[in-house]
Each structure stands twice: as structure tokens, then as C-alpha cells.
Amino acid sequence: MSQRQFFAILLLNAAGVVLFFSWYLPAHHGFWFTLDSAIFFYFNQHLATSPLLLYTVAITNNRAFDACALLAMGLLYLYHYRRGDSTERQRLLIMGVVMLITAIVLNQLGHLLPVQHASPTYYFSNINRVAELTGWPTKDASRDSFPGDHGMMLMIYAAFMLRYFPRRSLLISLAIVVVFATPRVMIGAHWFSDIAVGSLSVVLVALSWWLISPASDAMINFLHRSLPALDAPLFGATPPTCTGILAPSAWMPACH
């Protein structure tokens, strides 16, 4: 690991720690609570007057709609898979496994944070609940909403896109984060800070060590070597190219 990469890790760790403590240390979470409350009440007051908003957030927060997020991520992955040769497809399959393991581990680590935080729909009284207004089963509340699990999973996907894929795929993955994380805030199942502070701070700290250092490459190579008839490491043995699905990212520049 180069000095530049180590400095990037420290910088992202510092950003994540500062972000978390800007929310955790102030009484009543300081300006974050003001911002969270304003965002919640802006959407909540319109739920009873705008059927379009009401049923949009009801549909987009139904558990079945989560499959649409998986579909969107899967289609982007499939696009690269179909364009690759057999070796690149092998890389993608292994990378998908590593991404899944990363998401599971980080989700568990996120809940080790010393925070017990109910969603705004539980915190405030006399507010509009989408499930009650529509009679539909939809996720409009959470007893422990910090950090936002849904937002964290989407951010992990975007981080892998940043590390291993071309910039265009990163932009698409960031759009997926916004499109599928925002409804949780609009309905009141999460505070804005659950995602902007909770999810993001965990991702900044943990994924910087995992993706900028050789750790993720090492795990991909390990899984690669465990498969039959594939002996060459995917990373580190040969100089990376500047094109294809494993084009260098902003974090790991490799072309000179």
C-alpha cells in the first residue's frame, strides 16, 4: 500500500469520525435534529393532502419494492457481465460474493454503534402514518433506525463501483442510492441523518480500509485460487489496464 493510499484512508476515516461525532456529541444531536425534523415534517404534512405522494411513498417502501433496488443493481452488473469474456465474468462473480460478504459484515458492525434511535414516526406524536392512511403493509417506522441498513447496502454497492468499475457505472450507482434510499426518509421510517450520518460514516471508515488497501483484492484472489482451473491472481500479478470493467478508480489510480 502506497503512502498516497494510506493518506486517503486516514483522510476518509477522519471524515467519517467527524461526521458521526457532529451528530452524536451535541445535545439532542444539534443542527442535525433541526434538519431532520424539517425534512420529516415537510413530507409528513403533505401525506394527508397529496394522494400522489402518499401512494408513491407507500409503494416505494413496501418490502416487495426492495426487489426493485436489487434488480437495478443486478442489471448494471449484468451489463458488465455480458460485455466481458470468460475471465472477466469470473471476476465479476467472485467480486459479487466479496461485496455480499462485505455488506453483511458492515451491517453487523454498524449496529455496534452506541446508539438507540427510533424513527421520527415513533418519536413524534400526532403525525401521519402511511400504513394507517392507506391500509397497505409498508415500512413507515423503525424502533432502531440508526444507521440506515438500506442506505448502507446501497452505499456499499456504489463504493465497489467506484473501486472496480468505470466512472459511468459509479454515476448510475449513485443514482440508485438516491432513488432507493430517499423514500425511507420521505415516509419517516428513517431520519435523514440515519443515512447521511449513520450509513455514510460507517462506509467511510470501514470501506476505506477494505477497498483502498489490498484487502479486498486479496480476498478476491483467495476465492479465485480456490476455484478449479483458475490459478493466476486477478490483481497484483500483472499491471492493470486502463480500460474494461476493472478500470482504475479515483481511489486506486494505476495508469501513468
N, C-alpha and C positions, 0 to 999 in steps of 0.2 A: 504494500500500500504506500503510495507516494505521500509526500508532505502536503501536497495540494488536496488530496482526498481526505487526509486526516484533518486538515484545517476545515474542510467543508463539513465533515462530521461534527466537529466541535461547534461550528457556527450554527448548524441546524439543531443540535442539542440545546445550545443556549437559547435559541429562538423558541423551541418547544417548552423549555423550563420557564422562561419569562412569560410566555403566553399563558401557561397553566397558573402560575402564581399571580398573574394580574387578575385572574378570576377568583382564585382560592383564598388569597390573603385579605382583601378588603372586606369590611363589614357588609354583609348582605350582597357580596360579590360586586360592590362598587358600580361602575358605569355599565358593567355587563348586565346587571339586573335591570337597569333603566332601559337599555337597548332591547333586552329580551322581552320585557313587558310591553314595550311599544310595538314590537313586531307581533307578539301574540294578540294583543287587543285590536290591532289593525285588521287582522284577518278574522278574528273571532266575531267582531261586531257585524261583519258582512255575511256571516254564515246564515243568519236568520232572514236576511233581506235579498240575498242573491242565490237563487236556485242553481245557477250555473256553477258558482264557486262551491256551494255546498256539495253537489253531487260529483264535481270534479275531485275534490279532496277525499270524498267518501270512496270513490273508485280507486284513486291512486294510493290509498292507504289500506286497501283490502289486502289480505295476505296473498291472495291469488295474483295481485298486481306485482308482487315481488318477483314473480317469474318473468315479468317483462324486463326487469333490470338484468336478470341472468341471461335472458335472450339477447338483449342489446350487447352485453359484454361478450357473449358467446359468438354472435355474428361478426363482431370485429375480429375476434380470434380466428374464426373460420375463414375470414377473408385472407388473412396472412397464411393460414394453414393450406388453403387451396393454391396459393401462389408459390408455395415452397416446394423444394424437391424432397426426397425421402429423408435426407439428413435434417433438413430444416423442420420438417414435420415432427421428427423425433425430438428435436429441441423444444418445439412448442408443447408437445405432450408432457415432457419432463418439467418444463417451466410451469405449466399449469398445475402440476402436482405440488411443486415447491410453493407456488402462490397460494394454493389452498391450505397447505400446512402453515404458512406464514400467517394467513388470516385467522386460523383457529387459535394459534398461539397468542397473537396480539390481542385478540378479543378477550382471552382469559387474563392476560396481563393488564388490559385496560380496566378490568373490574377489580383489580387490586388497589386502585387509587383510593385514598381515604375519603371517599365522597359518597353520600347517600342523598340523592336528589330526585324528587318526584317531578313529573312533567307539569307544565303550567295548568293543564286541565284538572289536575288534582290539587295544585297549590292554591288556585283562585276559586272563589265561590261565585254562584250566580252567573255562570258563563254558559255559552252554547256548546253542547256536546254533539258532535256529528252523528254518533251512533244513536242518540236519542231523537234527533231531528229527522233522521232518515229511516231508522229501524233496521239499518243494514249492519252486518258484522264488519267493523272496520277498526283499525288501530288508532284510537284518538286519545290514548292515555298510557302512562307507564309509571309504575311505582319507583323505578330506578332508571332514569333516562340518561345518566351521565357515566361514561361518554356514550355518544350515539353509536350503537353497534352497526346499524345500517350504513351510516355515513362513513364509518371506519372501513368497512368492507369495500365500499366504492373507492375510497381514497387509496387503499392498498392496491387495487386494480390499476388505478391511474399511475401510481408510483412505479409499478412494474412496467407499464407502458413507457414511462419516462426513461427507465433504466435500459430497456432492451429493444424498444421499437422506435420507428421514425417519429418525427415531431408531429406529423399529421395525425397519427394514431393517438398521441398524447392529447391533442386538442379535442378529438372525439371523446376520449375517455373522460376528460374534464367536463365536457357537456353532459355525459352520462351521470357524473357525480351531482351536478346541479339539478338536472331534471328529476332524478330519483331520490335525492336527499331533501329537496325543498318541500315536498308535500308533507313530510313528517313535522316540519316546523309550522306550516300553514294550518294543519289540523290541531296542533297543540300537543302532539304526542312527544315532542322534544322542544326544549328551548333552543334558540339559535346558538347559544354558547355550548350546548351539548355537542354540537358538530364543529363549530368554528373554534372552540377551545378544547373540548374533550377529545374528540376524534383526531383533530389535527395535531394536538400536542403529542399524543401517543405515537402517531405516524411519524412526526418529525424526529422524535428521539429514537424510537426503536428501528424504523426502517432505514435511517441514515447509517446506522452500524451494519445493518443487514445487506443493504444494496450498494452502498458506496465502497465498503470494504470487500475483500474477496470472498466473504462468507457465502453469499447466495450462489456465486459461481462455483464454489467448492461443493455445495450441496447438489447442484445440477450435475456437476462432473461425477460425483459419487453415485448418484442414481443412474447416470449414463453408463458408468463402468459396470453397474450391477446387471445391466441388460445384456442378453446374449448377442454376439457378433458385432458389438459396438465398443471398441477398445480405446479409440482416441478421445481425449478430453474435448469438451465443447468449447472451453475457454482456457486461455493461458498458454496453450501449446503452440499456437500459430498466431501471427499478428492478425487482429481483427480487420475486416474490410470496412469500407465507408458506405456500403450500400447493402440492401437486403433487410430482413426482419431483425437482424441483430446489429443494426447501425449504431454507432456510438451515441450516447446520450449527452445531455448537458452536464450531468454529474460525472460521467466517466469518459472524457474525451480521449480518443485513441488514435485519431488521424493527425498527421503532422504535415 
